[in-house]
Amino acid sequence: MKKLNGFIVRYLLYSIPAVAALFVWSLFQKQQDILNTGSTSLMIVWEILSWNLMLWFAMVMYILFVLLVSPKFRTAFLAKLGRIKERDEREEYITGKAAVKTFYSTLAVLLVLLFFSVVTVTVTKVSPERAINGRQHSLTIGMSFSLYDSARENTADNGVATIVTSRLPLSREMVIVMLLLWHLGSFYISSRKVMRS
């Protein structure tokens, strides 16, 4: 199983250029355009890249599943990804200290992200007829928390124009990417600081 997983990881790594080439190619030329050209060689290359993409995604799902269920594979794979080396007691100590600092750092980022995703700040401009004491701007600070992400309705109130509505403006994917980069970067920087001290 270890050899199979190693082979699949190498396949995923080495076939990234072919997957990227297919994505870039599909930006400029759609499948129907390729079929309309009548070029057999182009259709063969497109088919090979398409089958490679399907296999690549299947292998990514397999590796993600193995990461969840196999502690040995997870430790080995993520140690390589995080460039963690534990050859002796000193390096184990450095890794432990860096892991604690990374945990605290990532927990702080998660708390900040939670706060900004729950708090809503809205600045509205009210029509002159609805103004109170001549003030035409309104600031509303609110909190909302829901278990499921539901579609938000945009209701227009007569005479009220929303200027700014502030919530966490990032997509879920971007938040996950930022957390991954923060976590890896925090561990790397923490381990370097511990090694120097």
Beta strands, then each sheet from edge to edge (+ up, - down):
strand 1: 119-126
strand 2: 137-143
strand 3: 160-166
sheet 1: 2+ 1- 3+
end
